[in-house]
Amino acid sequence: MTTAFFVAADWLAEHIDDPEIQILDARMAPPGQEDRDVGEEYRAGHIPGAVFFDIEALSDHTSPLPHMMPRPEAFAVAMRELGVDQDKHLVIYDDGNLFSAPRAWWMLRTFGVEKCLHSGGRSGRLEAR
Protein backbone atom coordinates (compact mmCIF):
# COMPACT_ATOMS: atom_id res chain seq x y z
CA MET A 1 0.00 0.00 0.00
CA THR A 2 1.44 3.34 -1.03
CA THR A 3 0.03 6.31 0.85
CA ALA A 4 0.54 9.96 1.67
CA PHE A 5 0.64 11.24 5.24
CA PHE A 6 -2.97 12.45 5.05
CA VAL A 7 -6.12 10.59 4.09
CA ALA A 8 -9.67 11.83 3.61
CA ALA A 9 -12.86 10.54 5.17
CA ASP A 10 -13.95 8.93 1.90
CA TRP A 11 -10.65 7.02 1.72
CA LEU A 12 -11.11 5.77 5.27
CA ALA A 13 -14.73 4.81 4.59
CA GLU A 14 -13.56 2.71 1.63
CA HIS A 15 -10.79 1.07 3.69
CA ILE A 16 -12.43 0.78 7.10
CA ASP A 17 -12.45 -3.04 6.94
CA ASP A 18 -8.97 -3.32 5.43
CA PRO A 19 -6.94 -5.66 7.65
CA GLU A 20 -3.83 -3.62 6.86
CA ILE A 21 -5.06 -0.51 8.68
CA GLN A 22 -5.71 0.26 12.33
CA ILE A 23 -7.58 3.36 13.48
CA LEU A 24 -6.51 5.43 16.48
CA ASP A 25 -8.79 8.00 18.13
CA ALA A 26 -6.43 10.62 19.57
CA ARG A 27 -8.95 13.13 20.90
CA MET A 28 -7.65 15.29 23.72
CA ALA A 29 -9.11 18.24 25.60
CA PRO A 30 -7.53 21.49 24.42
CA PRO A 31 -6.16 24.02 26.91
CA GLY A 32 -8.98 25.55 28.90
CA GLN A 33 -11.19 22.47 28.55
CA GLU A 34 -9.31 20.11 30.85
CA ASP A 35 -12.54 19.19 32.66
CA ARG A 36 -13.84 17.40 29.55
CA ASP A 37 -13.91 13.61 29.91
CA VAL A 38 -12.53 12.63 26.52
CA GLY A 39 -12.45 8.98 27.54
CA GLU A 40 -16.20 9.11 28.09
CA GLU A 41 -16.63 10.95 24.79
CA TYR A 42 -14.69 8.15 23.07
CA ARG A 43 -16.86 5.50 24.74
CA ALA A 44 -20.00 7.42 23.68
CA GLY A 45 -19.02 7.31 20.03
CA HIS A 46 -16.02 6.80 17.80
CA ILE A 47 -15.16 5.46 14.37
CA PRO A 48 -15.85 1.71 14.35
CA GLY A 49 -12.81 -0.28 15.44
CA ALA A 50 -10.84 2.75 16.63
CA VAL A 51 -8.56 2.32 19.63
CA PHE A 52 -8.41 5.22 22.12
CA PHE A 53 -4.90 6.70 21.98
CA ASP A 54 -5.07 8.66 25.24
CA ILE A 55 -2.28 11.21 24.97
CA GLU A 56 -2.76 12.31 28.58
CA ALA A 57 -2.45 8.75 29.90
CA LEU A 58 0.54 8.10 27.63
CA SER A 59 2.41 11.20 28.84
CA ASP A 60 5.28 11.16 31.32
CA HIS A 61 3.65 12.02 34.65
CA THR A 62 6.98 12.31 36.46
CA SER A 63 7.57 15.65 34.73
CA PRO A 64 6.14 18.85 36.23
CA LEU A 65 5.23 19.89 32.67
CA PRO A 66 2.08 18.59 30.99
CA HIS A 67 1.98 16.10 28.13
CA MET A 68 5.69 15.32 28.05
CA MET A 69 6.84 12.38 25.94
CA PRO A 70 6.98 9.09 27.82
CA ARG A 71 10.11 7.01 28.03
CA PRO A 72 10.47 4.67 25.04
CA GLU A 73 9.99 1.53 27.12
CA ALA A 74 6.80 2.91 28.73
CA PHE A 75 5.45 3.87 25.31
CA ALA A 76 6.21 0.41 23.91
CA VAL A 77 4.37 -1.27 26.80
CA ALA A 78 1.37 1.04 26.37
CA MET A 79 1.20 0.34 22.63
CA ARG A 80 1.29 -3.43 23.27
CA GLU A 81 -1.47 -3.09 25.87
CA LEU A 82 -3.60 -1.11 23.39
CA GLY A 83 -2.99 -3.71 20.70
CA VAL A 84 -1.41 -1.17 18.35
CA ASP A 85 0.34 -2.98 15.49
CA GLN A 86 3.13 -0.89 14.01
CA ASP A 87 3.19 -3.14 10.94
CA LYS A 88 -0.25 -1.87 9.94
CA HIS A 89 -1.00 1.57 8.51
CA LEU A 90 -2.17 3.54 11.53
CA VAL A 91 -4.87 6.10 10.74
CA ILE A 92 -5.08 8.77 13.43
CA TYR A 93 -7.93 11.20 13.95
CA ASP A 94 -9.14 13.58 16.66
CA ASP A 95 -12.41 15.30 17.51
CA GLY A 96 -11.83 18.21 15.18
CA ASN A 97 -9.40 20.33 17.19
CA LEU A 98 -6.64 19.28 14.77
CA PHE A 99 -3.90 19.38 17.38
CA SER A 100 -4.14 16.02 19.09
CA ALA A 101 -4.04 13.80 15.98
CA PRO A 102 -0.81 15.47 14.81
CA ARG A 103 0.58 15.07 18.33
CA ALA A 104 -0.21 11.33 18.28
CA TRP A 105 1.33 11.07 14.80
CA TRP A 106 4.48 12.80 16.05
CA MET A 107 4.70 10.54 19.12
CA LEU A 108 4.39 7.42 16.98
CA ARG A 109 6.93 8.67 14.43
CA THR A 110 9.35 9.65 17.21
CA PHE A 111 9.25 6.09 18.51
CA GLY A 112 9.89 4.60 15.08
CA VAL A 113 6.45 3.87 13.65
CA GLU A 114 6.65 4.63 9.95
CA LYS A 115 3.19 3.75 8.69
CA CYS A 116 1.04 6.41 10.34
CA LEU A 117 -1.48 8.58 8.56
CA HIS A 118 -3.48 11.58 9.68
CA SER A 119 -7.13 11.78 8.69
CA GLY A 120 -8.05 15.10 10.24
CA GLY A 121 -10.81 15.92 12.66
CA ARG A 122 -13.23 13.10 13.29
CA SER A 123 -11.99 11.78 9.98
CA GLY A 124 -13.76 14.52 8.11
CA ARG A 125 -16.95 13.64 9.97
CA LEU A 126 -16.95 9.92 9.29
CA GLU A 127 -19.40 9.43 12.13
CA ALA A 128 -19.46 6.57 14.61
CA ARG A 129 -21.81 3.78 13.70
C-alpha positions as CSV (number, residue, x, y, z in Angstrom):
1,M,0.0,0.0,0.0
2,T,1.4,3.3,-1.0
3,T,0.0,6.3,0.8
4,A,0.5,10.0,1.7
5,F,0.6,11.2,5.2
6,F,-3.0,12.4,5.1
7,V,-6.1,10.6,4.1
8,A,-9.7,11.8,3.6
9,A,-12.9,10.5,5.2
10,D,-13.9,8.9,1.9
11,W,-10.6,7.0,1.7
12,L,-11.1,5.8,5.3
13,A,-14.7,4.8,4.6
14,E,-13.6,2.7,1.6
15,H,-10.8,1.1,3.7
16,I,-12.4,0.8,7.1
17,D,-12.5,-3.0,6.9
18,D,-9.0,-3.3,5.4
19,P,-6.9,-5.7,7.6
20,E,-3.8,-3.6,6.9
21,I,-5.1,-0.5,8.7
22,Q,-5.7,0.3,12.3
23,I,-7.6,3.4,13.5
24,L,-6.5,5.4,16.5
25,D,-8.8,8.0,18.1
26,A,-6.4,10.6,19.6
27,R,-8.9,13.1,20.9
28,M,-7.7,15.3,23.7
29,A,-9.1,18.2,25.6
30,P,-7.5,21.5,24.4
31,P,-6.2,24.0,26.9
32,G,-9.0,25.6,28.9
33,Q,-11.2,22.5,28.6
34,E,-9.3,20.1,30.9
35,D,-12.5,19.2,32.7
36,R,-13.8,17.4,29.6
37,D,-13.9,13.6,29.9
38,V,-12.5,12.6,26.5
39,G,-12.5,9.0,27.5
40,E,-16.2,9.1,28.1
41,E,-16.6,11.0,24.8
42,Y,-14.7,8.1,23.1
43,R,-16.9,5.5,24.7
44,A,-20.0,7.4,23.7
45,G,-19.0,7.3,20.0
46,H,-16.0,6.8,17.8
47,I,-15.2,5.5,14.4
48,P,-15.8,1.7,14.3
49,G,-12.8,-0.3,15.4
50,A,-10.8,2.7,16.6
51,V,-8.6,2.3,19.6
52,F,-8.4,5.2,22.1
53,F,-4.9,6.7,22.0
54,D,-5.1,8.7,25.2
55,I,-2.3,11.2,25.0
56,E,-2.8,12.3,28.6
57,A,-2.4,8.7,29.9
58,L,0.5,8.1,27.6
59,S,2.4,11.2,28.8
60,D,5.3,11.2,31.3
61,H,3.6,12.0,34.6
62,T,7.0,12.3,36.5
63,S,7.6,15.7,34.7
64,P,6.1,18.8,36.2
65,L,5.2,19.9,32.7
66,P,2.1,18.6,31.0
67,H,2.0,16.1,28.1
68,M,5.7,15.3,28.1
69,M,6.8,12.4,25.9
70,P,7.0,9.1,27.8
71,R,10.1,7.0,28.0
72,P,10.5,4.7,25.0
73,E,10.0,1.5,27.1
74,A,6.8,2.9,28.7
75,F,5.4,3.9,25.3
76,A,6.2,0.4,23.9
77,V,4.4,-1.3,26.8
78,A,1.4,1.0,26.4
79,M,1.2,0.3,22.6
80,R,1.3,-3.4,23.3
81,E,-1.5,-3.1,25.9
82,L,-3.6,-1.1,23.4
83,G,-3.0,-3.7,20.7
84,V,-1.4,-1.2,18.3
85,D,0.3,-3.0,15.5
86,Q,3.1,-0.9,14.0
87,D,3.2,-3.1,10.9
88,K,-0.2,-1.9,9.9
89,H,-1.0,1.6,8.5
90,L,-2.2,3.5,11.5
91,V,-4.9,6.1,10.7
92,I,-5.1,8.8,13.4
93,Y,-7.9,11.2,14.0
94,D,-9.1,13.6,16.7
95,D,-12.4,15.3,17.5
96,G,-11.8,18.2,15.2
97,N,-9.4,20.3,17.2
98,L,-6.6,19.3,14.8
99,F,-3.9,19.4,17.4
100,S,-4.1,16.0,19.1
101,A,-4.0,13.8,16.0
102,P,-0.8,15.5,14.8
103,R,0.6,15.1,18.3
104,A,-0.2,11.3,18.3
105,W,1.3,11.1,14.8
106,W,4.5,12.8,16.1
107,M,4.7,10.5,19.1
108,L,4.4,7.4,17.0
109,R,6.9,8.7,14.4
110,T,9.4,9.6,17.2
111,F,9.3,6.1,18.5
112,G,9.9,4.6,15.1
113,V,6.5,3.9,13.7
114,E,6.7,4.6,9.9
115,K,3.2,3.8,8.7
116,C,1.0,6.4,10.3
117,L,-1.5,8.6,8.6
118,H,-3.5,11.6,9.7
119,S,-7.1,11.8,8.7
120,G,-8.1,15.1,10.2
121,G,-10.8,15.9,12.7
122,R,-13.2,13.1,13.3
123,S,-12.0,11.8,10.0
124,G,-13.8,14.5,8.1
125,R,-16.9,13.6,10.0
126,L,-17.0,9.9,9.3
127,E,-19.4,9.4,12.1
128,A,-19.5,6.6,14.6
129,R,-21.8,3.8,13.7
